[in-house]
Amino acid sequence: MDENFKKELTIKGVLLKPIKKGERAKILERIGCRDTSPVVEITKEGYDCVCFETAYSVYTLLIDHDMLKKDRSRIAEYKKLLEVS
């Protein structure tokens, strides 16, 4: 699929596991958990944001530092669920 036709998304959340090419990104947002299609390219990894592309979308993930500080138990629960599945 041509990059020009991909949906562009800017979301705020936390990566539940390190992002890797060929694997789905697991992102915890305030409204729930997002499971992307497999990552085809990682264009930026930084303290405040991660930019990556999947087969169908181009993502800008703004790291939610407040969530990291305040919702540690919620993040831990989702990470446990990932280990089981």
N, C-alpha and C positions, 0 to 999 in steps of 0.2 A: 504494500500500500504506500502511495506517495505521501511524504511527510506533509505536503501542503493540504492534504485532505484529512489529516488527523485532527481529532478533537483536542483542544488545548485546555488543560485543567490546572488551576492554581488552588491548592488545598492546604489546610493547616492541620498538622497532626504530628505523630511520632512513628518512626519506623520500629516495627516489633522485632525485626531481625535485619542483619546487614543486607543491603541491596546487592544482588549479583545478577550479572548478565545471564539470560537463559532461565531465570527463576522468577516466580511471581513476587511482587513487592507486597508486603503485609504492613498496612498502615492503620494505626488507631487514630480515629478522629473523635471529636466530642460527641458526635451523633452515632458512632459505631465503628466497626472495623471494615476496611476496604481491602479487597484482594484483587490486584490488577492482573491483566494478562501478562505473559512472560516479558521480561525486560529485554529489549534489543540493544539499547545503548544508554550509558550513563554519561551525561554531559557535564555535570558539576556535582561535587560533594563538598559541602562546607558545614560550618558550625550552625548557620542559620537556615540553610536550604539545601535541598537535593533536587537536581533536575535530571529527568530520565525520560526515555521513550519506550513505549510498548508497541506491539503490533498495530494498535488502534488509536493510541492517545499519546500526547506529549504532556508530561506532568512537571509542575513546579511544586514541590512539597516544602512549605514553610514550616520549619521545626517549631512546635508549640512548647516553648520552654516552661510556661506556666503549668501545662499538663505534666511535664516531666517532674516538676517539683511537687505538685499537689495530688496527682493521681497515681502515685507509685504502686499502690496496691492493685488498682484497676489494670495498669500496664502489666504487672506481674501475673495477674489472672489470665490475661490474653496470651502472654508468652507461654504459660503452662499449657493452655489449650493447643497451641501450635506444636508443642512437644508430643502431645498425645496423638494428634492427627497425622 
